[in-house]
Amino acid sequence: MKKYIVILIMIISIGFSLFVGSKLYFLGNQTERDKILSATVWQLSKEGYKENEIENIKVMYDPIKGGNIPYEVYVTFKKDTSTEQVYSWRNVDKKEIKNIMEP
């Protein structure tokens, strides 16, 4: 009976570890997500956009891209909901945001 309890605890432990690991792998670091989101909101306010002009804003993490700047922020404005603007870090210093869609 003890053997089955130990095996059950091991299976639950491994399952939990896989769940947490996959969440971190596919969603990325929460601190980094918050950092790029706040920097993007700040950049949008500097560009003159108001909160009521933004339809949707979401942070995406690309685990395959990885590296130093795997995060992108997708912004949809109410004036044109069919187009998303994509913002990312300008360089690896992570001090400035750029709109990837602009030339």
MODELLER restraints for C-alpha pairs under 7 A, 6 or more apart:
rsr = mdl.restraints
at = mdl.atoms
rsr.add(forms.Gaussian(group=physical.xy_distance, feature=features.Distance(at['CA:25:A'], at['CA:63:A']), mean=6.41, stdev=0.5))
rsr.add(forms.Gaussian(group=physical.xy_distance, feature=features.Distance(at['CA:26:A'], at['CA:61:A']), mean=6.91, stdev=0.5))
rsr.add(forms.Gaussian(group=physical.xy_distance, feature=features.Distance(at['CA:26:A'], at['CA:63:A']), mean=6.10, stdev=0.5))
rsr.add(forms.Gaussian(group=physical.xy_distance, feature=features.Distance(at['CA:27:A'], at['CA:61:A']), mean=5.83, stdev=0.5))
rsr.add(forms.Gaussian(group=physical.xy_distance, feature=features.Distance(at['CA:28:A'], at['CA:61:A']), mean=6.08, stdev=0.5))
rsr.add(forms.Gaussian(group=physical.xy_distance, feature=features.Distance(at['CA:33:A'], at['CA:59:A']), mean=6.58, stdev=0.5))
rsr.add(forms.Gaussian(group=physical.xy_distance, feature=features.Distance(at['CA:37:A'], at['CA:59:A']), mean=6.75, stdev=0.5))
rsr.add(forms.Gaussian(group=physical.xy_distance, feature=features.Distance(at['CA:37:A'], at['CA:73:A']), mean=6.83, stdev=0.5))
rsr.add(forms.Gaussian(group=physical.xy_distance, feature=features.Distance(at['CA:39:A'], at['CA:97:A']), mean=6.75, stdev=0.5))
rsr.add(forms.Gaussian(group=physical.xy_distance, feature=features.Distance(at['CA:40:A'], at['CA:87:A']), mean=6.94, stdev=0.5))
rsr.add(forms.Gaussian(group=physical.xy_distance, feature=features.Distance(at['CA:40:A'], at['CA:97:A']), mean=6.34, stdev=0.5))
rsr.add(forms.Gaussian(group=physical.xy_distance, feature=features.Distance(at['CA:43:A'], at['CA:97:A']), mean=6.78, stdev=0.5))
rsr.add(forms.Gaussian(group=physical.xy_distance, feature=features.Distance(at['CA:53:A'], at['CA:77:A']), mean=5.86, stdev=0.5))
rsr.add(forms.Gaussian(group=physical.xy_distance, feature=features.Distance(at['CA:53:A'], at['CA:78:A']), mean=5.54, stdev=0.5))
rsr.add(forms.Gaussian(group=physical.xy_distance, feature=features.Distance(at['CA:54:A'], at['CA:76:A']), mean=6.16, stdev=0.5))
rsr.add(forms.Gaussian(group=physical.xy_distance, feature=features.Distance(at['CA:54:A'], at['CA:77:A']), mean=4.42, stdev=0.5))
rsr.add(forms.Gaussian(group=physical.xy_distance, feature=features.Distance(at['CA:54:A'], at['CA:78:A']), mean=5.66, stdev=0.5))
rsr.add(forms.Gaussian(group=physical.xy_distance, feature=features.Distance(at['CA:55:A'], at['CA:76:A']), mean=5.36, stdev=0.5))
rsr.add(forms.Gaussian(group=physical.xy_distance, feature=features.Distance(at['CA:55:A'], at['CA:77:A']), mean=4.91, stdev=0.5))
rsr.add(forms.Gaussian(group=physical.xy_distance, feature=features.Distance(at['CA:55:A'], at['CA:78:A']), mean=4.92, stdev=0.5))
rsr.add(forms.Gaussian(group=physical.xy_distance, feature=features.Distance(at['CA:56:A'], at['CA:75:A']), mean=5.82, stdev=0.5))
rsr.add(forms.Gaussian(group=physical.xy_distance, feature=features.Distance(at['CA:56:A'], at['CA:76:A']), mean=5.04, stdev=0.5))
rsr.add(forms.Gaussian(group=physical.xy_distance, feature=features.Distance(at['CA:56:A'], at['CA:77:A']), mean=6.90, stdev=0.5))
rsr.add(forms.Gaussian(group=physical.xy_distance, feature=features.Distance(at['CA:57:A'], at['CA:73:A']), mean=6.93, stdev=0.5))
rsr.add(forms.Gaussian(group=physical.xy_distance, feature=features.Distance(at['CA:57:A'], at['CA:74:A']), mean=5.66, stdev=0.5))
rsr.add(forms.Gaussian(group=physical.xy_distance, feature=features.Distance(at['CA:57:A'], at['CA:75:A']), mean=4.49, stdev=0.5))
rsr.add(forms.Gaussian(group=physical.xy_distance, feature=features.Distance(at['CA:57:A'], at['CA:76:A']), mean=6.34, stdev=0.5))
rsr.add(forms.Gaussian(group=physical.xy_distance, feature=features.Distance(at['CA:58:A'], at['CA:73:A']), mean=5.63, stdev=0.5))
rsr.add(forms.Gaussian(group=physical.xy_distance, feature=features.Distance(at['CA:58:A'], at['CA:74:A']), mean=5.36, stdev=0.5))
rsr.add(forms.Gaussian(group=physical.xy_distance, feature=features.Distance(at['CA:58:A'], at['CA:75:A']), mean=6.71, stdev=0.5))
rsr.add(forms.Gaussian(group=physical.xy_distance, feature=features.Distance(at['CA:59:A'], at['CA:71:A']), mean=6.85, stdev=0.5))
rsr.add(forms.Gaussian(group=physical.xy_distance, feature=features.Distance(at['CA:59:A'], at['CA:72:A']), mean=5.81, stdev=0.5))
rsr.add(forms.Gaussian(group=physical.xy_distance, feature=features.Distance(at['CA:59:A'], at['CA:73:A']), mean=4.42, stdev=0.5))
rsr.add(forms.Gaussian(group=physical.xy_distance, feature=features.Distance(at['CA:59:A'], at['CA:74:A']), mean=6.35, stdev=0.5))
rsr.add(forms.Gaussian(group=physical.xy_distance, feature=features.Distance(at['CA:60:A'], at['CA:71:A']), mean=5.76, stdev=0.5))
rsr.add(forms.Gaussian(group=physical.xy_distance, feature=features.Distance(at['CA:60:A'], at['CA:72:A']), mean=5.34, stdev=0.5))
rsr.add(forms.Gaussian(group=physical.xy_distance, feature=features.Distance(at['CA:60:A'], at['CA:73:A']), mean=6.13, stdev=0.5))
rsr.add(forms.Gaussian(group=physical.xy_distance, feature=features.Distance(at['CA:61:A'], at['CA:70:A']), mean=5.81, stdev=0.5))
rsr.add(forms.Gaussian(group=physical.xy_distance, feature=features.Distance(at['CA:61:A'], at['CA:71:A']), mean=4.70, stdev=0.5))
rsr.add(forms.Gaussian(group=physical.xy_distance, feature=features.Distance(at['CA:61:A'], at['CA:72:A']), mean=6.58, stdev=0.5))
rsr.add(forms.Gaussian(group=physical.xy_distance, feature=features.Distance(at['CA:62:A'], at['CA:70:A']), mean=5.41, stdev=0.5))
rsr.add(forms.Gaussian(group=physical.xy_distance, feature=features.Distance(at['CA:62:A'], at['CA:71:A']), mean=6.52, stdev=0.5))
rsr.add(forms.Gaussian(group=physical.xy_distance, feature=features.Distance(at['CA:63:A'], at['CA:70:A']), mean=6.98, stdev=0.5))
rsr.add(forms.Gaussian(group=physical.xy_distance, feature=features.Distance(at['CA:68:A'], at['CA:92:A']), mean=5.99, stdev=0.5))
rsr.add(forms.Gaussian(group=physical.xy_distance, feature=features.Distance(at['CA:69:A'], at['CA:89:A']), mean=6.58, stdev=0.5))
rsr.add(forms.Gaussian(group=physical.xy_distance, feature=features.Distance(at['CA:69:A'], at['CA:92:A']), mean=6.47, stdev=0.5))
rsr.add(forms.Gaussian(group=physical.xy_distance, feature=features.Distance(at['CA:71:A'], at['CA:88:A']), mean=6.61, stdev=0.5))
rsr.add(forms.Gaussian(group=physical.xy_distance, feature=features.Distance(at['CA:72:A'], at['CA:86:A']), mean=6.54, stdev=0.5))
rsr.add(forms.Gaussian(group=physical.xy_distance, feature=features.Distance(at['CA:72:A'], at['CA:87:A']), mean=5.72, stdev=0.5))
rsr.add(forms.Gaussian(group=physical.xy_distance, feature=features.Distance(at['CA:72:A'], at['CA:88:A']), mean=4.87, stdev=0.5))
rsr.add(forms.Gaussian(group=physical.xy_distance, feature=features.Distance(at['CA:73:A'], at['CA:86:A']), mean=5.64, stdev=0.5))
rsr.add(forms.Gaussian(group=physical.xy_distance, feature=features.Distance(at['CA:73:A'], at['CA:87:A']), mean=5.05, stdev=0.5))
rsr.add(forms.Gaussian(group=physical.xy_distance, feature=features.Distance(at['CA:73:A'], at['CA:88:A']), mean=6.34, stdev=0.5))
rsr.add(forms.Gaussian(group=physical.xy_distance, feature=features.Distance(at['CA:74:A'], at['CA:84:A']), mean=6.05, stdev=0.5))
rsr.add(forms.Gaussian(group=physical.xy_distance, feature=features.Distance(at['CA:74:A'], at['CA:85:A']), mean=5.73, stdev=0.5))
rsr.add(forms.Gaussian(group=physical.xy_distance, feature=features.Distance(at['CA:74:A'], at['CA:86:A']), mean=4.72, stdev=0.5))
rsr.add(forms.Gaussian(group=physical.xy_distance, feature=features.Distance(at['CA:74:A'], at['CA:87:A']), mean=6.50, stdev=0.5))
rsr.add(forms.Gaussian(group=physical.xy_distance, feature=features.Distance(at['CA:75:A'], at['CA:84:A']), mean=5.43, stdev=0.5))
rsr.add(forms.Gaussian(group=physical.xy_distance, feature=features.Distance(at['CA:75:A'], at['CA:85:A']), mean=5.11, stdev=0.5))
rsr.add(forms.Gaussian(group=physical.xy_distance, feature=features.Distance(at['CA:75:A'], at['CA:86:A']), mean=6.37, stdev=0.5))
rsr.add(forms.Gaussian(group=physical.xy_distance, feature=features.Distance(at['CA:76:A'], at['CA:83:A']), mean=6.42, stdev=0.5))
rsr.add(forms.Gaussian(group=physical.xy_distance, feature=features.Distance(at['CA:76:A'], at['CA:84:A']), mean=4.77, stdev=0.5))
rsr.add(forms.Gaussian(group=physical.xy_distance, feature=features.Distance(at['CA:76:A'], at['CA:85:A']), mean=6.42, stdev=0.5))
rsr.add(forms.Gaussian(group=physical.xy_distance, feature=features.Distance(at['CA:85:A'], at['CA:99:A']), mean=6.94, stdev=0.5))
rsr.add(forms.Gaussian(group=physical.xy_distance, feature=features.Distance(at['CA:85:A'], at['CA:101:A']), mean=6.23, stdev=0.5))
rsr.add(forms.Gaussian(group=physical.xy_distance, feature=features.Distance(at['CA:86:A'], at['CA:99:A']), mean=5.76, stdev=0.5))
rsr.add(forms.Gaussian(group=physical.xy_distance, feature=features.Distance(at['CA:86:A'], at['CA:100:A']), mean=5.52, stdev=0.5))
rsr.add(forms.Gaussian(group=physical.xy_distance, feature=features.Distance(at['CA:86:A'], at['CA:101:A']), mean=6.09, stdev=0.5))
rsr.add(forms.Gaussian(group=physical.xy_distance, feature=features.Distance(at['CA:87:A'], at['CA:97:A']), mean=6.55, stdev=0.5))
rsr.add(forms.Gaussian(group=physical.xy_distance, feature=features.Distance(at['CA:87:A'], at['CA:98:A']), mean=5.53, stdev=0.5))
rsr.add(forms.Gaussian(group=physical.xy_distance, feature=features.Distance(at['CA:87:A'], at['CA:99:A']), mean=4.44, stdev=0.5))
rsr.add(forms.Gaussian(group=physical.xy_distance, feature=features.Distance(at['CA:87:A'], at['CA:100:A']), mean=5.61, stdev=0.5))
rsr.add(forms.Gaussian(group=physical.xy_distance, feature=features.Distance(at['CA:88:A'], at['CA:97:A']), mean=5.61, stdev=0.5))
rsr.add(forms.Gaussian(group=physical.xy_distance, feature=features.Distance(at['CA:88:A'], at['CA:98:A']), mean=5.65, stdev=0.5))
rsr.add(forms.Gaussian(group=physical.xy_distance, feature=features.Distance(at['CA:88:A'], at['CA:99:A']), mean=6.62, stdev=0.5))
rsr.add(forms.Gaussian(group=physical.xy_distance, feature=features.Distance(at['CA:88:A'], at['CA:100:A']), mean=6.75, stdev=0.5))
rsr.add(forms.Gaussian(group=physical.xy_distance, feature=features.Distance(at['CA:89:A'], at['CA:96:A']), mean=5.94, stdev=0.5))
rsr.add(forms.Gaussian(group=physical.xy_distance, feature=features.Distance(at['CA:89:A'], at['CA:97:A']), mean=4.61, stdev=0.5))
rsr.add(forms.Gaussian(group=physical.xy_distance, feature=features.Distance(at['CA:89:A'], at['CA:98:A']), mean=6.07, stdev=0.5))
rsr.add(forms.Gaussian(group=physical.xy_distance, feature=features.Distance(at['CA:90:A'], at['CA:96:A']), mean=5.58, stdev=0.5))
rsr.add(forms.Gaussian(group=physical.xy_distance, feature=features.Distance(at['CA:90:A'], at['CA:97:A']), mean=5.30, stdev=0.5))
rsr.add(forms.Gaussian(group=physical.xy_distance, feature=features.Distance(at['CA:90:A'], at['CA:98:A']), mean=5.32, stdev=0.5))
